Amino acid sequence: MAFVAAPKFLTGALTVALNAVLLRYLGPSEYGVFALCAAAIVLFDSIVGAAVDNSMFKLVQAERHLGAAHGLAIQRSALAVKALLWVAGCAVIGAFAGEVSRRWFHQEGREGLMGLVLLAAGCVLVFRSLLAHWQMRERFLAYGGIDLTHTFLKFGSVAALLAVAGRAEVETLVGLLALAPAVVVAGAFVAGAFPLLPMRPEGAGMRRVAGEARWFLVTYGLSVVLSRLDLFLLAALSTIDEVGIYSGGQVFAVIPEMVGSLLSVVFVPRIYAFWRAGRLAAHGRTLALAGIALAGALMVAAWLARPAMAAFFPPAFQASLAVFLILLPGYLGSMIAFPLAIPFLMFASPRAIFLLDVVTLPAVVALYACLISAHGAVGMAWAATLTRLAKVAAMHVIAWRVLRRMPAPPDGVAGTPA
């Protein structure tokens, strides 16, 4: 847990810090472009990378008895599937690069930036396969070392750029996002620590991985797209300056959600133990009530400290403070749901969240479009907060109903000792 989770926590904290610093180097329009590029890279990795890697994990663990060489062959096939999906994505986006630049960036001539985004996405996909390889070997010290190296290269290179050049261009920043994982992968390959390269994929193995990945692509894809739908709809229906203002407010508003995800590291390994012992409802109730009290206190503190908080936003981003205050309740709601309610649903009723997303999608898109058209970034903030709070409430209701229907985990499920 220490070797795997610590780099993730550090990356999250440094991401917030980096974005806070970039607000002072980029204006709203350029920061909006950077936020879209970063979101696109994360989307590609979260959809393609997560789906393929989880399929690989499933196959390798189910067939571990066939030996290490067989597991390595599956990992190579998974990397090849990633490569094919990446090439397909490059072909589609490349064919419409000019239109993408006009529609999302509201600028002409940024097709080269789209190329850098695709390059960064490809490098991240290969880097994730490197991490997955060491995760499968259960060499967690190596895993953490590789992840930390990438983190220091990624954020260190940006910090060096800002310190030396005193300015930042989006193309350079995205290039550095591609360079860090590429350097780590190249170093691992030279050191003999990445035996998946060269890939030497097998057609049968690729078909098996792709077949397993289909459901993961659908479920992860919808969830991840919805998580960034606000930014891309805002870019399509408003101006790139509004995207920058909205993203500036998100920089600090997202912190409570990150805290909730960190708390889930403590609770997730014990969910089955609590469930089996009949203590899950009590823990869930205590966590929800404590979370609501904390969220209320933080909201009051944020509003009282509003004049002082203005100092966190550069002059060009003062409008982001209002966006931050509007977004904060929604992210506080996510903070309450992440530690227990969402993981419990993923264990007990894994399709519930997916079905909730599918059923509410038309209403969410309509609400987003209506408020964006009327109020830009501020309207998007209200739409995002209302949607997030409604979903958090719905997930808690579903979780309580599932728990009443199944007061104990199904037979045969292994739990963690309490």
N, C-alpha and C positions, 0 to 999 in steps of 0.2 A: 504494500500500500504506500509506503514512504517513497520508494523509488519510482513508482508509477504516478502517484498523485501529486507529489511535490512539484515536478516540472509543470504540470497542468495548472496548479495554483499560481506559480510564478508567472507563467505565460499570461494568465488572465489578468493579474495585477499589472504586469508590464504593458499589456494591450490598452488598459484604461489610461495608464500614465502616458503612453505614446500618443494616443488620440488627444489627450488633454494638451500635450505639448504642440501637436500639429495644428491645433486651433490657432496658435500664435504665429505659425509660419504660413498658413494657407488661408485665403479668403473663403467665404461661404461657397462660392461656385467651385473652386478647385478642391475644397474639402469635400464637397458633395460628390465630385467625380471620384476622389480617392475612396470615399465610403462605398460607392457603388462597385468599384474595382475590388476592394477587400471583401465585400459581401459576395461578389460573383465567385471569387476564389474559394471562399468558405462553402458556398453552395455546391460547387463542383465536387469538393472533397467530401462534404457531408452526405451528398447523394450517392455519387459513384463510389467514392472510397469506402464509406461506411457499409454500403450494400455488398460490395464485393468482398471486403475483408470479413464481414460477419458470415457470409456464405463460406468463405475459406475456413474460418474458425470452426464452423459447424461440421464441415466435411473432414477436416484433419482430426478433430477430436473423436468423431464417430468411427474413424478408420485408423486410429492410432496403432492398433494391433498389427497393421500391415507394415509397420516399420518407418524409420525416419526418412528413407529415400522416397517412399510413397508420399509422405507428408510434404516433402520438399517439391515433389512434382506438382502437387495441388497448389502450393504457393506460387510456383512459376506460372501455372495456368491462370491463377487469379490475377497476377501482374499483367499477363498478356490480355486478359479480358479488360482490365483497366485501360491498357494502351489502346485497344480497339475502340472503347467508348470515348476515350479522349480524342482520338483521331476523328471519330464521327462528330463529336462536338466541335472540333476545330473546323471541319468541313462546313457544317451548318452555319456556325457563327461567322466564319470567314466569308461565306457567300453573301452574307447580309451585314458585313462590317460597317459599311457606310451608313446604312439605315440604323444600325444599333447606335452608332456615334451620334447621329442626329436625334434619335428618339430618346435615348437615355442620358447622353451627355449634353444634349442641346448645343452641340458644336460640330463643325465640319473638320475633317482632316485628322481625327484621332484614331484612325484605324490601327496605327502602330501600337497605340496603347492597348487596344483589344488583343493584339498579338502577344504583348507582354503579359496580359492577364491570363491568356491561355497557356503560355509558357510556365507561368508561376503555378497554375493549377496542375499542369502535368508533373512538375517537379515535386509538388506536395503529394500527389498520388503515389509516386515512387517512394518518397520518403516514408509515407505511412506504411508501405509494404515492408520497408526495412524495419520499422518499429514492430510491425506485426510478426515478422520473422523471429525477433528476439523474444517477443511475448510468448510465441508458441513454444520456444525452447525453454521458457520459464527462467530465463537469465535476466532477472529484473534489474540487477545492478547495471548491466550493459544497456538495457532499455533506457533506464533513467539517465545514464551518461550520454547516450546518443541524443535523447530529447533535450537535455540541458545544453548540450553543445549547439544544437539547432537554435534554441532560445537565445543564447548569448550571441550567436552570429547574426541572427535576425534583428534583434533589438540593438545590439552593439553597433552594427553597420549603420543603422539609421541614426543612432546617436552620434557616431563619428561624422556622418554626413552633415548633420545639423551643426555640430561644433566647428567643423572645418570650413564648410561652405557658407554657413549662416543663412541658408535658404534651402528650400525643398521644391522639387518639381514632382508631379504625380508620376510621370514616367520613370524617374529615377527611383522613387519609393517602391513602385511595383516591381521594378527590376531587382531591387534588393530582396523583395519577398520571394522572388524566384531564385536568386543567387544562394541564399542561406541553405535551403534544402538540397540544392544541386551540389554544393560543396560538401555537405555531410554525406550524401549518397556516394559521391566520387571518392571521398576519403575512406568510407567503409569498403567500397569495392577494391580499392588499391590495397587495403590492409587485409583483404580476404575475409571480411566480416559480412559480406552480402552475397551469398552463394546463389541468389535468384538470378543474377546476371552472369552471363547472357541467359535470356529467358528459356530458350529451347522449348516452347510450349507444345503440348499435345492437343490435337483437335478434340479427342474424347474428353480430356480433362477440362478444356475450356468450355465445352458444352455442358458439362456437369456443374461447373461453377456458375455459368450464366443461368442455367435452369434454377439453381438455388437462389440466385441473386434477384430473380424477378419480383418475388414478394417483398424482399427487403427494399428494392428500388421503389416500389409503389408506396410502402408505408413510410420509409425514411424520406422519400422524395416529397410526398405531400406535406409532411410535418415540417421539413426544412424550408420548403418553398413558402409555406404559410408564415414561418418565422421571419422571413425577409420580404414578404409581400408588401408590407407597408412602404419600404424604401423604394422598391421598383415601381409600384403604382404611383407613388409621389413623383418619381422622376418622369413617368409617362404622362401624368395629368397636370403637372405643375412645372415650375422652373427649377433649374439646377441649384440656384441660390436657396430655394426652399428646402431642397434635399440637404444642403449643407447646414442650414439652420436646424432642421429636424435631427440630423445626425449629431450635431453639436450638443443638443439636449440629451440625446441617448448616452453620450459618453459617461455621464455620471449617474443617470437614472438606472442604468443596467446593473449597477453595483449590488443592490439588494438581491437580484436574481442570481448573481454569481455567488453571493454568500449562501443562498439556499442550495445551490448545486454543491457547494463545499460541504454543507451539513449533510447532504445525502450520502456522502462518503462514509459518514458515521452510522447512518440509519440503515442503508440498503443491505449491508451484510447481516443485519439482525432482524430483518422483516419477518422471515419465516419462523425464527425463534419466538418473537413476540406473538405472531399469529398462532403458532401451535400452543403457546402458553396461555392464550386467551387475553393477552394484555395489549393487543394491537389497538383496539378501540379506545382504551384509556390513554395510551400514549398519543394516539392521533388527536383525541380531544384536547389533551394538555398542550400539544404542539400547536394546534390551531388557535386555541385561546391565547397562548403566549405570543404567537405570531401576530394575531390581530392587535393585541395590546402594544407590542413593539412597533408595529406598522403605524398605529395611530400616533404614538409618541414621536416617531420619526417624521410623520407628516406635519405635525404641529411645529416641531423644531425647524423643519425646512422652511415653512412659511414665516416663522418668526425671524429666521436668519436670512431671509431673502435679500435684504440690502447688502449684507456681508458676502453672500454667495455670488453677487454680481462680479466680484473680483476674479472669480474663477473663469469668467468668460471674457475674451477680448472684446473691444468695442464693436467690431463687426459682427459679433455673435451674441450681443446682448438679448436679442429676441429668443435665443436658445434657452435662456433662463425660464421663460414662461413655458416653453416646451418641456423642459426638465420637470417643472412642478406638476404639469398635467400628466406626464408619463409616470411619475413616481408611484402613484397608487397601484397602477397595473403591475409594475415590477415588484412592488412589495407583496402583492397578491401571489405572484410567481414564487417569491421567497418562501411564502407559507406552504405552497403546494409541493415544491420540489423535494424536500427531505423525505416525506412519507407518502402523501396521497398519490402522486404521480408514479413513483416506483411500485407502490402496491398494486395500482391498476395494471402496470406493465407485467407484473407477475400473475395477478389473479384473473384479469380480463384484458389481455393484450390488444384486442381489437376495439375496445371501448373508445380510446382516445382517437384512433383512426376514424371510427364511425362518427364521432363527435365533430371532427374536422370536416368530414365529407358533408354531413348534414348542414352544418353552419356556413359552409364556404360561400354559397350564393349571397346570403345575408351579409356576411363579412365584407365581400367585395363591393356590394351595393353601398354599404355604410361608408367604407373607405372612399369610394368614388364620389359620393355625395358630399362628404365633409371636406375632402381635398379640393374639390371644385369650388366650394364656398369659402374656405378659410385657409387653404394651403397647408403649411407645416403645422400650424396650431390645430386645424381641423383633423389632420392625420393623427396628431397626438391624442386628441379626444377619442377618435375612432379606435385607436390602438388600445387605449386604456379601458374603454367600455368593453371591447371585445375580450381583452385579457381577463378582466375581472369576471365577466360572465362565464368564460370557460373555466376559470379556476373554481368558481362556485359550482358549476355543473360537474366538474371532476370530483369535487368533494362529495356531492350528493350521490354520484354513481359509486364512488368508493364505499360510502356508508351502506348503500343498498347491497353491493357485492359482499361486503363483510357480514351483513345480517343473513344473507343467503348462504354464505360459506363461512361460518364462525371458526373453522379450522381448515388448514391447507389440505388439499387432496392427498390421499394415501400415496406413499411412495416418493413424496417430495422431500428431499434432504434439507434439513434446516441447520442453522448455525447455533451452537450451544448458547444458551442465554447466559 
